[in-house]
Every structure is written in C-alpha cells, then in structure tokens.
C-alpha cells in the first residue's frame, strides 16, 4: 500500500472536524478543488473511499476512521519530536494547549493569570467546549491538558483530582422558596426547571442524583449555556441547578441559592492528560504549578469574591 502524505492526513483531520470540504478549504486557506483532489488521492491510496456524503454533511467511512487514527498518531509523534528538540535546547517558553468544559472557564483564567505572570513568554491556546467536544479532543490527543468534572475512565488518560465541584439550586431573587429552611425534594419537583443539554457533565450529575433520590424534575427549558441559564433564572423563567463555580466567578444579579435537602451535589474537577503525549518542559511546569498553587489561588479568590447568592 502506498503511504498517505502528511498534507492528506491534515486535510482528513480537518474534514472530520468540519464535516464539509468547503469549510476545510476555508479554514485551511486552500482552494476547494485542491482539497477534493488531495482527499480523492488519499482514498486511492488505500483503494477504499475515506468518506461519504450523508445529507449535507460528510461522514468518515471505516477506512477513513482508520486513516484518522493514523493521522492522530502521526501528529502526536510530531508533537513529541518537537518537545524533544525543545528540551535539547532547554526551551522553557512556548505554547501550552488546554481544553476545558464550559463551566471551567469561570475559574481557570484566575490560575492562568497567575501562571503567566510567572512565565510571561508563554502563549496559551485555550479551547472551551461542551463535554462531548472535550472528549473528542482527548481521544484525538490534541492538547496538553484537559479539565473535566467527569473524566473518562481510560488506561491512557492520567487524571489528578484538583478541586471540589458543587452543584447548587438557584432561583430568582425574592423567590418564595428563598427564605425556606431546607426545601424538600418533593416540593422542589413542583417548580419549572431550566436544564443543561443532554450529555453535559452538569446534566449527567443531576440525572444521577435524581435517579438515586427517585426525583423527577419539571423540565421546561433546555439551554446549552450557563450564562444564558443564569439570565433566564434571574428573569423568572424557572429554577436551575449549576456548578457553584459558575455562580461565584460569573456573577449575575438577581439570583439566590436555595437550601435544598441533599444539596449540594458533589463531584470533583480533574486535571487530565494523555499518557502517550510527551510533556514539554512548559507543560511539566504548568502541571506542577496547578498541583502546588492552583487550589490556593482559587481559595483566596473565593474568600474575596462577592457572590450574588445568599449563603
């Protein structure tokens, strides 16, 4: 079998991401005919189609998925080579690639700010996505580190507990349940709820909690953004359950935290990395900084932060 070129593998990775030849051409700044020709040649290399059209999107075939796996391994090897060369040069600056679920965006900048003050020559590439998007990037070995509240259990993934994650019930200010001491789950079920989308880490934790408590929430609206949920709750559209970090570090006026039986729902934030991705000196320094100072930075911030929620 002939070997695919690096350019062909790069285009295939982009095709898997964007699901459209025209978008691949646009994002990689090449002509659409050139992309089509390169991908056609890639299919001819393995003597099987690498993709097919499914409605308006493109889907990889089994052969395409095998080529994509090869592409991920090739580019991981290139990354490891770059790290090795940098180490020979004693390079301690450069780029750090991070990928986090959306809720982590509220507290991670506080840690990054302190880290960048210590390492001013560092460039941070921060990707924020939903849980599925972060899982796909860790599968493809795209980044140095990932932040999860529910980290995948895989032998190639190394995870370190970093921070407690508490989910709390929030309501609009002056809600009738605000001054109630320990609202029962049964009473809570009578009110409309605004929920995160299926598959999100927050949604998964809530569903697990409801299952163990035999609780059915009155879901009236689904929103894929913590920010939009907070404003919807403040506007009186319903109650919601969110990470306390989304409240403490993303203040929205007009919200209160309810005292509810069984809450907060507790989980853990993990710092995760792939075992087969060679760490740069910079990545090693960041990991040590996170473990030694990350939690302390957040604790100091929490003490001084003014929350819109009542204690």
N, C-alpha and C positions, 0 to 999 in steps of 0.2 A: 504493500500500500504506500502511495505517495504521502509525504508529510504535509500537513497544512502549514501555512505561513503564520507568523505572529500577527500580521495585519488581519488576516482572515479570522483568527481566533478573537482578536479585539472587536471586530465587527459583529461576530456571533454573540459575544457577551453583551454588546450594546443592543443587539436585536432582542435578546432575552429580556433586557430591561425595558426597552421602549415599545416592543411588540409591533413595530412599524418601520419599514425600510426608509420611508420619507423622513421619519423622526430621527433615525440613526444618521442619515445623511446630514440633517440639520444640526444635530448635536455634535457630530464629529467634524463638521465643516468640510464635507466632501460631497461630490455630486451623487445624485441618486443612481444614475446608471453605473457609476463606479462601484457603489455598494452592491448593487444587484449582480454585477459581473463577478465580484470577489466572492460573494456568497454562493453563486452558482458554481464557481470553480471549487469551493470548499465541499459542496455536495458531490461533485465529480471526483474529488479526492478519495472519498470513502465509498463511492459508487452507490450512494443512497441519498435520498432527499434529507436535508438537515432541518427543514421546516415546512409547514403548510399553512395556507390561509384558512382561518376559522372566523367567518363573519368579517368584521372589519379589522380584526387583529391577527397577528401571526403567532403560531404556536410551534415550539420545537418538537420534532419527532424524537423517537428513541435514539436514533443516530445523532441527532442534534444535541440531545441531552448528554450523550457520551462525549461528544466533541466539547460541550460546555464544561464538563468535568475536567477534561484535559486542559482546557483554556485556564480554568481556575488554578490548576496545579502548576501550569507553566508560569503564570503571572505571580503566583506565590513564590516560586523559585527565583524569579527575577527580583522580587522584593528582598528575599533572603540574601541574594548576591549583593544587592545594594547596601544592606545592613553590614555585611561582612567587610565590604570595601570601606564603608564609613568608619568601622571600628579600627581598621588598619590605619586610617588617617586620624584616629582619635577625635572623630566628629561628635560633638555633644549638642549641636543645634540641628535644625531641620524641621520636618513636618511631622505632626502627630495626628493620626486619623482616628476619630472617635465616632461611634454611632450609638444613639440613645433613644429609648422610647420617649414619647412626648412629655410625660409627666416629669422626667428627669431634667428637662430643660429649665425647671424653676430653680433648682439648687446647684446644678453642675457649674454654671457660669461663676458662682462665688468661688469655687475651688480653682477653676481655670484662671480666674483673675489673679489669685494668689500665686499660682504656679508660674504664670507668665511674668509676674514681677521678678520672680527668682531666675527665670530663664527668658530674658527679653528678646532673644533671637529666634524663639520658637514660633512656627506657624501652626495654627490649629485648624484642621479640617473637621468640622462638626456636622454630622448628618443626623437629623431628627426625623423619626418616622413612627408609625404605629408598630405594634409588636410583630406583626407578620413581616413588615419590611425589614425590621432589625434582624429577625430570624433568617430571612433570605440573605442578608449581607454576611451574617456569621457563617452561614452554610457556604457562601462563596469565598470566605476568608478575605474580605475586603478591607478590614480595619484593624488597628492595633488593639483597641479595647471596645467593649460594649457594656451598656448599663441596662439591666433587666430587674424587674421585681419578681418575675417568674422565669428563671433562667432554664433553658433546655437542658435536660439531663443526657449528656453525650460524653463518651470517654475522651474525645479530642478537645472538649471545652473545659478549661480550668476556671472555676469561679471562686471569688473571695467575698464573703459577707462584708458589706460596707456600712449599711445604715438601715435603721428600722423604718418601715413604711406603714403608716397607719391610715386606714380609710375611715372617714367620719361622715355622718349625715349632716347635710347643710340645708338651710331653709331661708326664705326671705326674712329680712328684719321685721320685727313685730308679728311674726307668725304665731298662731295660737298655741303651738307646742313649745315655743321658745323658753318660757319660764317653767315648764313642766319638769319635775324631777323624775328622771329615768322613764322615758316614754316606752311603753311596751311594744314589742314587735307586732302584736296583733293590731294595735291602734295605728301603728306606722303603715300597715298594709292598706289602710283606707284612703291614703292620700296619693295623688298622682306623682309619678317619678319620671325624671329625665335621666336617661342612662347612656353610658358609653356604648360604642358599637360592639357587636359580637366579635370575639377574638381578641379584644384588647385585654391587657393584663388586669386593669381595674375591673372590667366586666367579668373576667374569669373568677377573680377573688369573690366578687359579690355573688355570683351564681353558686360557687362552692359553699359560701356562708348560708345562702337561702336554702340550699339542699339539706345541710346539716340541721338547720333550725326549722325546717318544714315551713318556710316563709314564702309567700307569693307576693311580689311587689306589683303595684298597679302602674305598669309602664305605659306612659302616654306619649313619650317622645324619645327618639334616639339621635344623639349628636356626636360627631367624631372629634370634637374639640373641647378640652377642659375649659378654655376661655369662654367659648360660646355657652357652655353649660352653666358656668358661674353667672353670666349675664342673664341667662334665661331664668335661673332660680331667683336672682335679685329682682327680676321683673314680675315675679309671682306666678310663673308658669308651672311650678311644681317643686318638689324636693329632689335631692340628688345625693349620691354617695361618691366622694372623691378622696384622693390622697390628701393628707394634711399638708404635704409639701406644695400642692397646687394652690393651697389657700395661704399658707404662711409666706410664700415667696412670690405669689401672684395676686396681690391684694385687689379685691373688687368691693366697692362699698355696697352696703345693703344686704350683707349676708350674716347669718348666725349659725353656730354649730349647735346641734341638738344633743341632749343627753338621752341616749337610747340604750336599752338593755342589749348587752352583747357587743356593743361597740366600744372602742374602735376595732375594726377587722385588722389583724396584724399580719404583716409579711416582712420581707427583707429585700433591700436593694443589693444587687450583686455587681461587682466589677468582674467582667468575664473576658477571656482571651482564648485564642486558639493555640493549642499545644504545638501545632506544626508550623506556626508562624514565628520566624526568628525575630527576637526583640532587638530593636536598636538601643543604643546607649540612652537615647532620649526617652524611649518607651519604658525602659527599666527605671529611669529617674522618675518618670511620671507615676509608675506603679508604686514605687517606694513612697513618693510624696502623698499619694492617695491613702495609703495604709497608715502612714505616720501622722499626717496632718489634716487629711480631708474631713474626718468626722469632727475634729476640734474646731475647724473653721466654720462648719455648719452650726455647731452648738453655740459658738459665740454669736453667730448671726441670728440664731433663733432667740437668744436672750434679748437682743436689742431690737428685733423686728416688732413692729406694731401690727398685730393681726386685727382684721375686721371682725373676727369671730370672738364670741364670748368664751371664757374658759369653762 
